[in-house]
Amino acid sequence: DIVGDKSALVIMDNFKGQTTSTINSILETHNIHVCYLPPNTTDLLQPMDIAVNKPAKDFLKRRFEEWYSKEVTKQLKGISDIESVELEPINLCFAAMKELSANWLVEMADYIADNPQFVVNGFKRAGISGVLDGSEADEENLDVSEDNFSDEVEAFFSSDSDN
């Protein structure tokens, strides 16, 4: 809960499931103001989309591809004539993927939690940090370049994993 005269801001896209009068009433009751993004601008104005979502999706995709590759490689290990082998389908059912996916999500969330500058930089890159802290963005000293951000995230998310 927001205490006293404090308030909060939620920045949302226009997904109909979250723009209901019930949701708006709950937020208003808790002194949370809502800013709806114009259509087709989420990737430019939503701080989490800018700073976290794409690298997170890329990380999860990469982890899945690594795991899948290892599963196929296990079947091929010790086979000299690949033409004579009938590969078993990789089990992709929910039950099989649930634990793996959960581990990958925890790994990703831990990294983001340990690196709050990614979220802060998302607000800065969206151009709204000055509204939050009462300052103007110092573009000359702000290191929010795609290259720097991508390099840091890539270094972690591409690291070897036991999963």
Disulfide bonds with the S-S distance in Angstrom:
none
